[in-house]
Amino acid sequence: MRGCGDEGLSETIEGWLAGLGLGHLKATFAEHQVALRDLPLLTDADLREIGVALGPRRRILNAVSKAREPAPPRHGSLPMDAERRQLTVMFIDLVGSTALAERLDPEDMRDVIRAFQDATAGVVTRFDGFLADYLGDGILAYFGWPRAHEDEAERAGRAGLEVARTIDALQTKPGVSLRVRVGIATGVVVVGDLIGTGGARKNSVVGSTPNLASRLQVLAEPGTVAIADTTAQLIRGALELKSLGPKLLKGMPGPREVFEVVGVPDGLNRFETRMGRRHLPMVGRAEEMRRLLALWEKAKRGEGQAVVLEGEAGIGKSRISRALLDAARPEAPLEIRLQCSPYHTDTAFWPVIQDLRRAIGVMPDDGVSSGETQGPLLAGISMQERLTRMLARAAPAGGEEDILLASLIGIGGDERVAELNLSPRIQRARTLTALVNRIKMLAALRPVLLLVEDTHWIDPTTQELIETWLDECADQPVMTVMTRRPDAGVGFAQRPVLTHIELARLRPEGGREIVEGLAGPGLPKETVDAIVTRTDGVPLFVEELTKAVVETGETSIPASLQDTLMARLDQFHDVKEVAQTASAIGRDFSYRLLAAVTGMPDGELQASLGKLAKAEIIFRHGPPEAPEYSFKHALVLDAAYHSLLRTKRQALHARIFDTLEARFADTVSHQPELLARHATEAHLPEAAAVYWKSAAEAAMQKSANREALGHYNRALAQLAKTSPSHQRSAEELDLQLGLGVASILPKSHGSDDVRQAFARAETLSRGIGDTTRHFRALRGLWHWHSVSGDFAKAAEIAEDLMNLALREPDPVRGLMAHRIMGYTQMTLGDYRAAREEFQQGLALYRPDAQADYVKAHGEDPGLWCYAYLSWNEDWLGNRDAALGWAQEGVALSRRLPNVYSRSFSLGLYAHLCRWRGDVTGALAAADEAKATAEEQGVAQFGAWADIIRGWAIAAHGDGEGGQRLAEEGFSTWCALGLVHVQWRHLILLADICRMRGDLRGALERIGAAEKLVAADNTGLGVADLHLMKGTLLVETGEVQAGEQALQNARRIGEAQGARMFTLRAATGLARLLAGNGRHGEAHDVLAPVLESFSEGLDTADLVAARALLPELV
């Protein structure tokens, strides 16, 4: 084994351990007879077995791993051989070659095969395909490797057509006619592995796509091109296709639809090809359109204008050009549309020739053009005559220019050009003049819109034509619009007539508008947000990803964008490895980390990053001394990352993890989730679990509960991949406890996820005998049973918790046990016992000293004691004390950081204000509770606040709005699985109905509440239900039944010592009895309970009762 810096191997195991800072383990290694030679064989399980802790194990295995590695290459770069990528594969087979070989001399057959191969290779190469293998009478070609283009499927289809035509016309030997069959398929493959030896070495492709292409080639008719459905989807109207129907292909599961490529369509530019003539409304380009239309107004007045629309691929250059044409069309301008082609960048005048041929009704070779289509009207008329008529619309026909233009588009005889006796240079110059004159002649008729699309693919001669035109257009009623990409090598010199407009990426709202336009309003908000975030404001990306989501439900890179994204990376092949390594780090990465991971010299790495930045794949930010970089597009990052083989990704993530852990202490402390992600991707489950747990705990301290929930679940998933042990059980116990707390806030105590987490924790804690964690697990289960309405089980658990607290005294544990026992007594209707428990709990409460407990458990038990005690005291009739406890608790909650407990304190205070008749106070507290709950995503308290807010709004006079809000809050509460106190919320809803005069609706809600109380078997404020029922029955005229309900409320209140329930029931009964002339009886009901009050005399209930009493004498 070689050394590896400070962690290299020395002559003894003791020295090696000391070099790692682990000298204290030498006795352990000696005891288990671990020698230096044994190190390469050690595994994580071996080290765990001899008692080595996690941190030292990671350092030992990391050092051993480095010692195993061969010396790194001079520049420290990872070998980047094979790649995953989308590839279009073409199989070309020579039809009848076996029979031909039987009748030809071998040398003649050799000549035929060579001619076939040469002709085919020429076509494939012209479309930038890769000739992968010559198979005798067949050829295998790749489109999309080693360099991708954005239109590989279309290139392959065009190449297939051209190969078929070329071989049909190929003349080899007398009497020999050749034809081919072509099969094309597209899919994800692994490509780039070299197989074979010596001269037989070749790049292999692994995946089903080559097999599919081979099967399609067999299926194709001679002289035709058969393509897979996946390829057809990518071509999308760029070529004319004919469905051959579903076909069973050998070795392929199930039938697949097969298509034949039959030709190139007429009259579509690239934008129309992609959109299929279906146009969404333009989004986010109002300012650019305003500028374009202002320039068009100038052009119409004879002030010639030219515009360069610049933007990256997919940004919407063609879309805004189309919008300009649509806006101008009512004015009937003449349109000239020149479409540059990526396949003809070296063909002089290519877009011009296609425009002229289209204008006279000749099918263009490249599916481009515009002008006024006349083809169907010119049937039977010679090409020369058609050209003459077309030119005559603008000026008298005839002369040299007619001949030159006819020759340019290939319909004039060479003899006529020869008669002009012009040198090639003069002929070219006069052709340019003729074309410029043609534009001027058309402009003399009416204003012209000249659109030159995709000038990044313009041929040099057409560029010269446009440059010449721009020098002469200033006084012409012509607007010239040119589109280009920012990375194009060609450009146009600045002139007074030239305006440059750069199209920026759309804002998020623009992206959302496109998504909704394509998918409608049905997509979930989180899906829409994911699409908008990942597509970074590029309209094409938004459209394609939205379509993929609608079709598949996934937000991975759609096949329609794979080639476009890889083309961006393949343009800079020499630095693509740096981009791929950076993609493993993440969208944002620092120079320092990338340098440490790659090991590249500074100069070389800076140059590579400079190239990537210039190509706008990444951009730089941050201070010069500590530069940071970010990928410009999330989808480009994804393409770079997913082009790596899984083994490469795993190795990269392991290297990143080791680098961060060893050299980036601040990241370890403040971004544990980053290390967790890399450990996960590196298949280091034990380390991943540790860091996901750290990330979850950090998120909980920030009240980022949803993030914490995800981190805990990831930690558990990673821990499950490790070997079972006592230590693993202990680690899982901590995670389950944390998961249970994290699940409460975004869901509720009644969520089944909460129950599962705490039940598992209770099992684990019992198994390992950990009483501290057992207490926490039982506390969580008590909460779940309480809110689920299982009070018998909750009371049983409360007893267990109190016993644990008494057995091992601890202030915090005692506080929690008293808070739980107090509420349990409330649910049983024993308010006096509950008061004792809450007060004993508060005697143990030390907010600042117990802050760590609150952070770890997510709840402040002291604040809950304050809140419950205030409610409990008010029911007992101690009204001033109740208000004092409530206000003290709320004030303290605003000072302390635990937002969960603060939202509860505010909610219960709002409920207390409502109970006491303080409508304004109830609304103010409920509003604050709602805002606090929403801030941290505490769904259950937000729903509770809405119910109280709805009641207060109704009490202020807006019955309809109040009821709607309260009903929404109640629905949310029920959806969270919170069975407990649903019936109390129904009392509020009934009261709102009563305020609106809907007594029937109020009684329906009371009926529903009675069923819930019967199921709950609770004594918690149940007298209130009878009070509301009695009041409603009396108001509906059912006096006897109403009296009985009020008597029930009075009886329950007296039995529980709840004087406020007793007072309210007595007041209602007294009014009812007095109304029936039973004044003495009424007085005897009300007077004794009223006399028992010595505080709260100015509250509404007591004021009303004292006012009523004299009337009963």
N, C-alpha and C positions, 0 to 999 in steps of 0.2 A: 504493500500500500504506500502511496506517495504521501508526502506532507501536504498540508493545506494552510499555509500561513501560521498564525498563532495557534490554530487548532489542529495543526498537523500532528502526525504520530511521532513520538520520541522513542527512545530505546526501551523504556519500561512502561508498564500499564500505570504505575503510580505517577510517573512524569506526564503521561498523556492526560490523565484525569486532572492533575494539577494545572495543566495548560488550559483546561476548560473551566477552571475555577471550581472543580468538583473533587478536590483532594479528600474531602471528608468521606467519599465513597470507596476509598482504597480498601478499607477493611471489609466492606460488603463484597467487593470484587474478589478479594483474596479468599473470603469464606466460601464463595461459590466457585473458586478455581477458574475465574475468567482471566485468560491471558491475552496478550496483545494480538496473537494470531486468531483469537476467537472473535474479535470485534466485527469483521465483515459478515459474520454469520448471525449476529445478534438481531433479534426482532423486538418489537414493542412488547409483545407478550412475555418474552424472556425477561426483559428489564422489569416489567411489572411483577413478575413472579418472584424476583429476588428483592422486591420492596423499594424500587427506585421510583420517586415521585414523578408527576407529569412533567414539570419544567426541566429537571435534569434529563429525563428520558428524551425529550425533544432535542436538547442540545447534543446529547450523545449520538442519537441517530442522525442528526444533521451533520455532525462532524464526520461520522463514518461514511455517510453518503458522499460528502465532498471528497473524502479520501479515496473512495472507489473510482471517482470520475477520472478520465484521462485529462491531461492538461488542456485547458480551453484553447480554442483557436486564437490567433493573434489579436483579433478584434473582439473576441468574447461573444460573437453572435451565435444564436441558436441555428442549427441546420434547418432550413426550410425546404423540404423536398416535396413530397406529395401534398395536395390540397383537396379540401372539399369545395366543390363549386357546381353551379348549374352549367351543364354542357349540352350543346346540341350536336348529336352524332349523326353522321351521314355514311351510309353504305351504298356504294355504287358497284353494280354487277354488270359485266358484259354478257348480254343475252346470247345463248347458243354457242358459247366459246368451246364447249366440248366437241360439238359436231364440227365446228370450224377447224379445230385442231386435227380432226380425223382426215379432212380433205386437203389441208395445206401442208406444204413442206415445213418442217420445224423452223427453218430460218425465216420463211415467210410469216409463219405464225408469230415468231419473235418480233418481226417488224410490225405486225398488226397490233400486238399487245403493247409494244413501246409507243406506237402512235396514239393508241387509246390512252395510255397512261400520261403521255406528254400533254395531250389535249385536255384531259380531265384536270391534271395538275395545274395547267395554266388558268383554267376557270376558277378552281378552288382558291388558288393563290390570289387572283384578282379580287375576290371577295374576302380576302384576309382570313381564309380558313387555314387549318393546320393539317398537312398531309401526315397522318399518323402511321399508316402502313400500306404497303403494296402487297396485295394478296393474289398475285398472278393475274387472274381475270377480274379482280375486284380491287377496290380502293376504299380505305377507311379514312375519313376526315373528321376533324373536330372543329366546331365553331364555338368560341368562348374560352379557349386555352391555346397557348400560354398567355394570350392577351384577349381580354373581353372587349366587345363593343356593346352598345346599348340595344342593338337590334340583331342579335345573333340568329334567332329563329328566322327572321326575314332574310338575312344574308344567306342562310343555308337554303331556304326555299328558292331564292333567286338563282343561287349557284346550281341547284338541282335542275331548274328549268333550262339554264344555259348549258349545263353539261349534256342534257338530253338533246337539245337542239344542235350543239356542236358535234356530238358523236353521230347524230343522224346525217349530218352534212359531211362527215369526215370521209375523205377518199384515201384508201390505203392500197389495196391490190385490185386488179380488174375482177369484177364479179363478186366482190366482197362488200356487203352492206352491214354496217354495225348499228346496234341499238343497245341501250342500257336500261336497267331498272334501278330506281333510286329510292331508298328508304331513309327517312329522317325521324329522329325522336329526340325529345328534350327531357332532362331530369337531373337530379343531384347525383354526382358521382365522386369517387376519389380518383384523381388524375395526377400523374407526374412521377409515379414510381418507375424506375428503370428496371426492366427485366431482361433476361438473356445476358449473353457475354459477347465480348468482341464486337464484330460488325453486326451481330444479330441483336444488339441491345436496342430496345425501343421503349417508349413511354406507354405504360399500360393505363387502362381505364377500368375501374371496378364499380359495378353497380348494374342495375337492370336495364339502363338506357341503351347500351350497345346491343344487347340481345334483342331489345324491342326494335331498334333500327334495322337489325338484320332480318327479323321476321317481316317487317314492313316491306323491305326490298324484295323478298320472295313473293309477297302479295301483289306488288305493283305490276301493271301491264307494261310490256316493252315500250320504251319511249316516254314513260310517265314517272311522276314523283309522288310517292305515297308518304304521308306524314301522320304522326301520332296526334291524338286529341290534345295532349299537352302543348305540342308545337303549334297546333292550329289556334289555340287560345292566345298564344303570344303574338302570332302574326296579325290577328284581329283586323282583317280587311286590307292590310298592306298588300296582300296578294289575293287573287281570286281562287277560292277553294270549292271543291265539290265533295259532298259527303258520300262515302262509299258504304255507309251504314256500319252497324256493329259487326265485328269480325272476331272469331276465335283464333287466337294466335298461339302457336305451339309453345308450351312452357309458361304461358301467361295465365293468371287466374281470371276467369270470366271474360266475356266479350268486351272489346274496346272499340269505340268509334274510330274509323279511319277516314282520312281525307286525301283527296288528290289535289295537287297544286296545278291549276289549269292556265294561269296567266297573271299579268300585271293589270290592275284596275285602272280606269281612266278618270282623271279629273279630281283627284283628292290630294290635298297636301298632307303633311305628316300629322298635323293637328286633327284634320277631318278623318284621317285614317284611324287614329287612336280613339276618337270620340264616336266614330260610326255615324256621323252626321247628327248626333244628338248632343245638343249644347246646353250645359247648365248656365244659369245666369252668372255673369262675371262678378267676382267677389273681390272687394278690397282694392280696386284700381280706379276709384273715382277721380283722384287728383291727376293721375297719368292720362286718363281719358280726357279730362278737361284740357290739358296741355295739347294733346294730339288734335282735338277738335278745333282749338284756337289756331294751330298751325294750318289745318285744313282750310279754315276760313281765309287765311292769308293767301294760301296757294290758289284758291279759287279766284282771287282778285288779280292773279298774274304775278304774285310774289312767290316764286318757286321755293319750296321747302324740302329739306331732307332730315330724316330722323334715324338715329341708330337706337334701337331698343335692345338693351344689353341685359343679360341675366343668365343664371346657371340653368342647366338642363331641367325642364319641368317647371320653371318658375312662372310660365304663362305668357311668353312672348307671342306665340302664335295665337293664343286666345285673345289678347288685347288687339292684335292686328285684325283678327276676324271681327271683333267688336267695332273697330274703326270702319271697316268695310260695310258692316251692317248699318252703322249710323249714317254713312254717306250715301247708301244705295237709293234712298228716296229722291236724291238729287240726280240720279242716273249718270254718275261719272263713268268714264271708261276705266276698266281695270286691267292692269298687266301684272301677272303674278309669276315670278320666277322662283322656282324651287330648286335650291342647290342640293346636290346629292352626295352622300358619303362614299358612293361607289364610283363617282365620276369626277373626283377632284382634279384629275389630270386630263380631262376631256374638254378641249376648248369650246367655249360657248354652250356648254351642255344645257343649262336651264333656259337659255335663249332659244336654242333649237327646239326644245320640247314645247315652249310656249308658241312658237311659230307653227309647228306641226299641229298642235292642238287647235290653233286658230283657224287652220284651213281644213280641219276635219280628219287629220291623219292621227291614228292612235299613237300616242307617245310611247317611248320605250320605258319611261320611268314613272308613269303615273302622276305627272305633275301638270301644272299650268293654270291658265285661265283665259281671260279675254272673253269674247262672246262666242260661245260654242256654236259652230255652224255645220258640223259633220253631217247630220241627217238631211240637211237642206242641200247638200252639194253632191249627193250620190250621182254617179255617172258623169261627173265633170272631171276633167284631167287635173292632176295636181298642180301643174303650171298655171292653168286657168284659175284654179281656186286661189292660188297665191296672188295672181294679178288682180282678181276681184277684191280680195281682202285689202291689198295695198291701195286699190282705187278708191276705197271708202275715204281715205285721208287725202289723197292727191292723185293727179293723173298718173296712170300706169305707164309702164314701159321704161326702157333705158337700162343703164348699167346697174342701178341699184336692184331692180327686179332680178337681174341675172345673178348678182352676187348673193342675194338672199335665197334664191332658189337653189343655188349651189350649196349654200350653207346648210340647208335642211335636207339636201340629197335628192332633190326632185328635178334639177336642171342638168342638161347634158354637159359633159366636160368640154364638148366642142364649143359651146357658146362662151364658156369662161375663157377658153384658149383664144377665141377671137378677140377678146379684150386686150390680149398681149400685155398682162400685168405681171410684175414680179411678185413672189409670195409676200414680200414685205409690203408692197403697195396694195396688193389685193386685201391683205389683212387690215391695213389702215382704212381703205375705202369701205370695207365691210363694217368696221366700227362706225364710220361716218354715216353709212346707210341706216344702221340701227338707231343711232342718235336721231337722225332725221325722221325715222318712223315714229319715235315718241313725240317729236315736235309736230308732225302731221296730225297725229291723233289729238294732241293738245289743242290744235287749232279748231277741232270740232267741238270739244267740250273738255272740262277739267279731267285730269287723269290721276288715278291712284296707282302708283308703281310700287309693288311689294316684292322685296327680294328676301326670301326666307332662308335662314340658316347659312349666313355668309361665312361662318367658320368652316364651311365645306366648299366655298366658292373656288372655281378654277381661276388660274391667273388671268386668262384672257377676258373672262366675264368681269373680273374685278377691274381690269383696265377699262372696260366698257362703262362700268358704273362710275369710275373715277372721272372719265371723260364727260359723262352726262352731268355729273355734279358741278363740273366747271362751267356748264352751259345752261343750267336750269334756272338761274336766278330770275329770269324774266318770263318764265313759262308757268302756266296754270297747272302745275304738276306737283304732287307731294310724293316723295320717294321715302319709303319706310324699309329699313334694313334691320333684320334681327341677327343677333350674334351672341355667342357665349363669351364670358370674360377671359377664358383661358385660350381663346383662339389666337393663332399666330398672325392672322391677317387683320387688317384694320383699314380705316379710311381717314385720310389726312383731314385735319380740321379746316373748315371753310365757314364763311359768314352764313351760308344757307343751312349749315349742319347743326342739328340739336342732338344732344346725347341724353337719353333717358335710361336710368338704371332701375330695373325692377327689383325691389327688395322683397324679402320673404313676408308672407302675410302675418298679421297679428293673430293671436289665438282665436279671437272671435270670428275672424275670417275663415280659419280652418274649421271651426264648428259649423259655420254656415254651409260649407261645402259638404261636410259629413251629413248634415241633416237633409241637404238637397238630394243626396244620393240614397241615403238609407231611411229617410223619413224620421219621425220623432220616436221611433220604437227602441233605438239603441239605449242601453243604460248609460247614465251620465259618466260612470267610471270608464266605460269602454270608449265613449267619445273623447274623454280627456286623455286616455292612453293613446288614441290615434293622433290627436292634435300634438301631444307632447313628442311622440316619436317621429313625426313627419316634419317638424321644425318649420312650418309655414311654407313648404314647397307644394303648390297645388297638385302637381302630378302625383307626388308621394301620398298626399291626403286622399286623392281619388282612388288610387290603386289599393292602398291599404284598407280604405273603407269597403271597397268592393270585395276584397279578400275576407274581411271580417263578416260581411253579410253572407258570403258564400260558405265560409268554413268556420266562422266563429273564433278564429285565431288572429293574433296581431303580429305573427312572425312575418318576415320579409316575403311578400308575394312573389311568385315566379316572374311576374311582369316587370319587377324592378331588379331582379337579381343581376341581370346582365348590365343594366345601367350603373348599378353601384359598383360592381367589380370592374367595370371599364374605368371608373374614376381611379381606382387603385392600380390597375395594371398599366396605366399611363406612366407610372413612376415605379417601375418594377425594381429598380435598384434600391429604393428605399421602402418598398412595401413591407419588408420584414420589420422595420421599425414601427410602421403603422399597426401591424398585427400584434407586436409585443405591447404597444401602447393600448390597443383595444382590450387586451387582457387585464390591464390595470383598471380601465374604466373610461368614461367619457371625459373626465377631468383628470389630469395627471401632472405631476411636477417634473421638471427637468432632472432634479436630483434623484428622484426615485427611478425614472427611466434609465438614467445613466448607470445607476447601481445595478439594475436588473440586466441590462444589456452588456455592461462591461466595455462598451465602445469608447475609444478615445474621444475627448471633448470636441476636437475639430471635426471629426467624422460625424458624430452624432448631431452637432449643431448644423452641419451642412444638410444632413438628412431631414432634420426638422424644418429647416428653411425651405427645402423643396416642397415638403408637405404643406407648409403654410402658404407658399406661393400658389400652390394648386388649390388652395382653399379647402383642403381636406381637414386641416386643423387650423386653429388660430392661437396666437400667443397673447398672454396678458400677465399681469403681476409685475413686480419691480424687476429691473434688469439683473439685479444680483441674485434673485430667486425666481426665475421665470416659471410660469405655469402655462399649460396648454389645454385646449379642449377640442374635441372633435366638433366640427361645424354641424354635422348631421348625425343624429342617433342611428339612422339606418345605414350610413356609411360605416360607422363603428361596428354595427352588427354584421355587415358583410365581411369586414376585415376579420372579425373574431370568428365567425362561423366558417370561414375558409380554412381555418386551422383544423388539423385532425384532432380528435379528442385526446389522443396521447400527448400531442404538442400542447394543447390547452392545459392539460393537467400538469405537465412539467413546468409550464410558464407560471401557473398559479402557485405551484410549490415554491418556485424561485422568488416570486413576489412576496409570498408569505414569509419565507425565511428572511428576506431582506428587510421587510417592515419590522419583524420581531427583533432582529438583531441591531438595526441601525436607525429606527424611527420611533424612539420612545414616546414622543409626543402623540404620534398617531395611535400607538398602542393604548395610551391613556384616554384619548379623547375620541377616537373613532374605532372602537373595538369591532363594530359591525363590518368594517372594511377588512380586517384580518379574518373575521369569521367567514366572509364571503370567499376570500381566497383559499382559506383552509378547506371549505366545503368543496370548491371546484377542484382542489388538489387531492381530494379523497383522503383528508386527514380528519376523520370524524371526531376523535377525542379532543383535538385542539379546536376544531370548529365549535363543538358544544360549549367549551369553556368560553370562547369569545362571543358566541351568540348570547350566552347567559349574561356576560358583562354588558353587552349592548342592550339587553332587555332591562337590566337594572338601571343603566344610565337613562334609558327612555322613561322608566317609571319615575325617576327623580325629577324629570322635566314634565311630568303629567302627560307624556306622549303615549297614551295607553294603547292605541291601535298599533303603533309601531312596536311597543313592548310585546303585545300579543303575538305578532308575527315572529319576533325574535325568539320568544320562549318556544313556540311551536317548532321553529327550525332547530333550536338546541336539542329538543327532545328527539326530533327525527335523526339528528346526527348521533346522539347518544345511543339510540337504538341499534346503531351499526357496530357498536363496540361489544366486547365480550362481557357476559354477565359476571358480576362480582358484587361484593359488599359495597365497594366504593361506588360502583355504578348506581346501585340502589340509593345510596345517600345523595348522589348528584341528581338523580331523577326526582327524589323527594323535594329537594330545593326548587327544581324547575316546576314541578307540579304545583307547589305552593305559590310560586310566583305567577304561574299561568292562571291559577284560580283568581288571584287578586286582579290581574290584568284583564281578565274576562268580564269582571263585574261592571267596569265603567262604561265601555262601549255597548254592553249588552244589558245585563242586570243581575242582581243576586238570584233571580229565578231562572236564569239560563241553564239549560242542561249541560252546557260546556263547563259552567261553574261547578255543578254537582259532580261531573266526571273527574275534574281536576282534583277537587278536595277529597273525593272518595278514594281515588288512587293514592293520594298523599296520606290519607288516614291508614290505608292498608300498609303502605311502605313504612310509615313511622312506627306502627305497631311491630312490624317485622324486625326492625333494627333497634327497637327499644329507645327511641329518641323522644323523650317526654315533651321537650320544648316544641319540636315540630309537630308532635301529636296534638298539642294544645291548639296550634295554628290551624291544623287540618280540621279538628272538631269545630273550631270557631266558624270556619267557612261552611261546613255542613250545617251548623245551626242556622246560619243566615239563609241558606237555601231552603231548609225545611220551614222556616218561619214565613218567608215570603210566598212559599208554595202552599201555605195553609195547613201544613201538618204540624199542629201545635203540640200534639202529644209527643211526637218524636223530638221536636225542638226542646220541649221541657226536659226530656230525658237527657239530651245532649248538654243542656244548661247545667244540670246537676253534675254531670261528668266534668265539665269545665271548672265548676266551683270546687269540686273535690281536688282536681289537679292543682288549682291555685292555692288551696289551703295546704296541700301536701308539700309543695315546694314554693314557699312564699317569695313573691316578686312583685314590686309595685305595679308594673305595667300589666303583668298577667292578672293581678288582682283587680285592677281597674277594669280590664276587659271582661273578667268574669262577672263583676258586679253590674256592668252595663248590660250584659247579656241576660243575667238573671232578672234585672229590673224590668227589662222589656218583656221577658217571659211572664212575669207576674202581672204586667199590664194586660197581656193577652188573656190571662185567666180572670181578669176583673178585680184583682187584689191590689188596688192602687196605693194603699197604705204600705204594704210590703214593698211595692215597687219603689216608693219614695225612699225607704230606708236603703235599698240597694244602690240607687243613683247617688244618694248623698255619701254613702261609704265609698263609692267609686270616685267621686270628686275629691274626697279627702286624700286620695292617692294620686291625684292628677298633678303632674308637673310638666306643663306644655313644652318648655324649652329643654328640660332634661330628657324628655321622652321623644324628642324630634326624630332620632334615628329609627325608633320603632315605627313611627308614623310613616316615614319614607319607605321602610321595608314592607309595611303591611297595607299601605294605601288608605288607611282610615285613622282618624283621630278619635279614640273612644271617649275622651273627655268631652269633646264637643257634642257627641251624641248623648252623653249623660245630661248636659245642660239642656239640650233640646227636649228630650223625653221628660225630664223633670219638670220643665215649664208646662208642658201639656198635661202631665199627670197632676200637678198642683192646681191647675185651673179647674180640672174636673172635680177635684176634692173641694173646691170652693175657696182656695187660698189665692185670690185673684191678683193681688199686688205682688205677692211672692212669685207667682207664675210669670208675670210680666218682667219682673226683675231678673229671674233666671234666663228667660228668653233673650232679653236685650244684652245681658252680660255675655251670653254664649255667642250671639251674632257679632258683637263687637270684637270678641276674641278671635272668631273665625276669620274676620277681615284682616287681622294682623298676622295670622299663621298661614303657612304656605300650602296646606292641604286643601286643594280646591274641591275635591270630592266631598269632604265633610262640610266645607263652607256652603256648597250648594244645598246640602241636606239641611243645615242649620237655617238657611234663609227660607227654604221651602216649608219647614215646620213652623217657622215664625209667621210666615204668610198664612198658614193654616190656622194658627192661633188667633191672628188678627181677624180672620174671617169668622171664626167661632165666637169671638167677642163682639162682632158686629162692626168692626173698624174696616169699612170697605176700602177707604183710601190707603190705609196702612197695608192691607192685604195685597192690593194691586202693586204698590211700590216694592214690597218685599218679593212678590212673585216675579215681577219684572227683573229684579236683580238676580233672583235664583235662576231664571231662564237664561239670562246672559252668561252667568257663571257656568251653568251646565253646558251650554253650547260651546263655550270657550274650550272646554276640555272633552267634549263629546260624551257627557254623562247622560245617556238617553233617558233613563228612568226618572231622574229628577227634572229633566226638561219637560217630560210628559206631565209630571205632577204639577209643575209650575203652570203649565198651560191650562190645566183643569181649574186651578184657583184663579188664574187671570181671567178665564172665561166667566167664572162666577162673578168676579168683581166688575167686569165690563157690563154684564147683564144687570147687576145691581145699580150701576150708574145710568142705566136707561137703554143700552143697546142690547136688548134681549136676543135678537137674532144673531148678531155677531158674537156675543158672548157664548151662546149655546154652541155655535159652530166650532169655536176655538176649544171649548171644554170637551166636546164630543171627539174632536181630533186627538186631544191629549189622552182621553180615556182609551181610544182605539190603540194608540201607541203603547200605553201602559199594558194593556191586555196582550198585545202582540209580543211584548218582551217576556211573557210567561209569568207575570207578577199577579198571582191569584190573590195574595194577601191584600187586604183593605180595598179590594175592588168595590166591595159593597159600600164602603165609606164614600168613595168617589161617586157612586150612584146616588147617594143622598144629596150631594152637591148638584148633580144633574137634575134630580127631582126638584130641588129648590129653584133652579133656573127655570124649569118648566112652570112651576107655581108662579114665579114672578111674571112670566109671559101669559098667565091665564090658562095654561094648558094643564088642567088638573088631571085629566085622563092620562096624559103622557107622564106626569109626575108619579101617579100611582103605579103605572107600568114599571117604572124604574125602581120603585120601592118594592114591588113584587119580586123583581129580579134580585134585588139586594137581600130579601128575606131568604131566598133559596141559597144564596152564597153563605149567609150567616149560619144556616142550618148545617151546611156542609163543613164550614170552618169550625163550628162548635167553640166560638170565641166569646170572651166577655169584654173585649176591647171596645168600649164606647158603644156597646150594642143598644143602650138606652136611647141613644140619639136616633136610631132607626125607628123605634116606637114613637118617639116624639114627632118626627116628620110624618109618619103614617097617621097618627092621631090628628095632627093639624090639618092634613089634606082631607081626611074623612069628614071632619067637622065642616070644612069649607064646601064639600060636595053635598052636605045635607045628611050624611050618614052619622047622625049624632051619637047614637048608642055605640056603634062600632068605634067611633072616634074616641068616645069617653073610655072605652075599654083599653084602647091602645095607649092613651095617656096614663091610665092607671098602671099599665104594665111598665111604662117608662119610670113612673114614680117609684114603683115597687123595686125595680132593678137598681135605681139610683140609691135608694135607702139601704138596700142590702150591700151595695158596694162602697157605701160611704161617699158616693160621688154627689156632693151637695148641689153642684151646678145642674146636673141632670134632674135631680129632685126638684130644684127651684123652677126650672123651665116647665117640667111636667105639672107641678102644683099651680103655676101661673095659668097655664092653659086650662087646667081643670076648674080653677076658680072662676075664670071668665065663663066657661061653659055652664057651670052650676048656677052662677049668678044670673045668667041669661034665662035660666029656667025657674028663677025665683027662689033658689035654694041658697040665699045669701049666707046664712049661718054656717051651713055646711062648707060653703066656699071659703069663708073666713078661717074655719078650722083647718082646712087643707093648706092654706098659704101661710098663715101667721107663724106657725112653729118653725118652718124651714127658713123663713125670712129672718127671724130673730137670731138664727144661728150664725149669721154673717157679721163679721166685724171689720172686713176690709173689702175693697173693690166696690164701695157703696156708690161710686159715681159711674159705674159701668152700666151699659144700656139695660141689661137684664134686671139688675137690682133697682135701677131707677124706675123701670116699668112696674115691677112688683110692688114697690113702695107706693107708687101712685095708685095702684089698683086696690090696695088693702083698705083704705078709708071708705071706698065705695061698697065694701062688703059688710059694713056694720049695719 
